């Protein structure tokens, strides 16, 4: 951690300029450039997004009041899809002859 040479306040990283890290005093606003290697030993830069700018995404896990389907329901639904698909395929093949 470094301290301000003017007032003794704590120097905090605020960004990068010309490949170096900019340290700014929390009290008086004095800025100084520090080599990135030297600063990386004492500081870690983080970028935070304000909560009002964050995008929240959700996904629906299940439908029907939160009830999960059991294996029999999955098999029955798969069989129904298979039957419909075969019927459509057969209609399409018969219609093109």
N, C-alpha and C positions, 0 to 999 in steps of 0.2 A: 504494500500500500504506500502511496506517495502522498505527501502533504504539500500544500501551496507554499511557495517561497515568499509570497507577500503577506498572507494573513494566517497561515497555519491550518487552513481548512482542508478537508479531505478532497483529493483529486479523484474524480470519477470519470470513466470512459464514456464518451458521448457519440463517437463515430470514428470514421477513418478518413484520412486525407493524405494523398500522395504516398500511399503504401505504409503510412504510419498511423498510430492510434492517437486520437485527440483526447486529452484529459482536461476536464474542466473543474474548477474549484466550486464546491457547493455553497460557499459563503460569498465570495467576491466576484466569481465568474471568470477569473484568470484562466486562460487556456495555454496548454503546452503540448507539443508533439513528442511522442515517445516511440521508439523503435518497437515494432510488433512483437519481436522475440522477448524483449525485456518486459513488456506489458503482459504477455501471455503467462508469465510466471506469477504475476500478482493479481491479474484481472481476467474476467471472462465476459466477453460481450454477448448480449442476448437481445433479440428483437421480440417485443411483445406486441400483440395486436389487441387494441382496446376491445372490451366485451361488446360494445355496440356495433363493432365492425365484423365480429365473428359470424360465420355462417354455420347454422346448426342443421344437420341432416339427420333424418330418422328413417327407419325402414320398418315395414310391417312384417312381423315374424309369422303370425298366424291369424286366421280369420275365424269368425264364428264364436265370439265371446271368449277368446283365449284358450279354447279347448284344442288340444293337440290330437291329430289323427293317429289312429292306431294302424298297424300293419295291414289288417283286413280291408280297411277303407282305402288304403293306397292301392292295394292289389285290385279291388273292385273298380276303382276309378281308372286304373291303367287298362283293365280289360275293356271297359266301356270305350275309352279312347281308341283302342285297337280295333274294336268292332266298327266304329264310325269311320275310321281311316280305311279299313278294308272295303266297306260299302262304297265310299267315295271313289276309291281306286277302281273298283269293279265297274261303277257307273261311268267313269271316265274312259276306261278301256272299251266298254261296250258301245259307247257313244261315238267313238272315233272310227269304228269299223265300217 
